[in-house]
């Protein structure tokens, strides 16, 4: 039997998770979806669409979807749903797990890697993070949990963009891009986002293409050139732009004299490592093992396509916190430059140590 795709839905309070879930649970979209809701949520969907006084843990909706609030831990809930599905008591095609507003999606994602029984039944498709444009700047400044959610995302949906100015939206997108360059951002109105943009994104599929914004990886990437002389003082410029390969953006705001910008030095940052020299597999494994051992809790997502000495295939690797996996990908194409590219997203990671260690793991 094929694996059951699972989506983790996370996001700031008020960002529209409930609206999106209601749609998933009530709309006639022809998909049978089981929604697992972390019931300690501040905004519970039960109150709106479910009978609140029922003791039944699993409720079937009129469109065939199932809603289930977690009373025990996630593993138990997933096993219960899988068992009922095998026995023909429940029918569903996919699962959406909603985390509470300030939850860390890391442990939820790790469940799919750590537990063999879960890994043999479910496939983690992607982590979706909803960002409320109106309150994002404040939430990102005040709450590390909000910054972590951005760092974990495979796809970022920005809601309530109509409530902010184009400049504010631009500054927010710029800031999110620095925190997580590999998650595409989409400005959405939740009543209207197509479910095809929500499901089967294959963010966790090791063989999926490495979805880093190509501009971000250009050596001279100034992906965001604004009209010359436009004073956009992006809060995101204030952090220490010593990114690898000089992709510091040349926003005019870097050049201008006024020193009064708002300083946002986000602790969730990303950086990219690239090299055309092959990795020595043993050295790399030792180094990454040591790094993950020490910094694992602060490493949110890391992903890469590696040129490994001794194989003609691309090696694709990724990880969440302490757990990492790798896979043999396609052959390097004739004439293709064999280049390793890795992106790390984490909290105050020691970039120098990482870059130096990776450099020393090359053949």
Secondary structure as UniProt FT lines:
FT   STRAND          4..11
FT   TURN            13..14
FT   HELIX           17..26
FT   STRAND          33..38
FT   TURN            39..40
FT   HELIX           46..49
FT   TURN            52..53
FT   STRAND          58..60
FT   TURN            62..63
FT   STRAND          66..70
FT   HELIX           74..86
FT   TURN            87..88
FT   STRAND          94..98
FT   TURN            101..102
FT   HELIX           105..114
FT   HELIX           116..119
FT   TURN            120..121
FT   STRAND          122..132
FT   TURN            133..135
FT   HELIX           136..142
FT   HELIX           144..152
FT   STRAND          155..159
FT   HELIX           161..163
FT   HELIX           166..179
FT   TURN            181..182
FT   STRAND          184..187
FT   TURN            190..192
FT   HELIX           195..197
FT   TURN            203..204
FT   TURN            206..207
FT   HELIX           214..217
FT   TURN            219..220
FT   TURN            228..229
FT   HELIX           235..238
FT   HELIX           244..246
FT   HELIX           252..255
FT   STRAND          268..275
FT   HELIX           281..295
FT   HELIX           296..298
FT   STRAND          299..308
FT   TURN            309..310
FT   STRAND          313..320
FT   TURN            321..322
FT   STRAND          323..331
FT   TURN            334..335
FT   STRAND          340..347
FT   HELIX           351..360
//
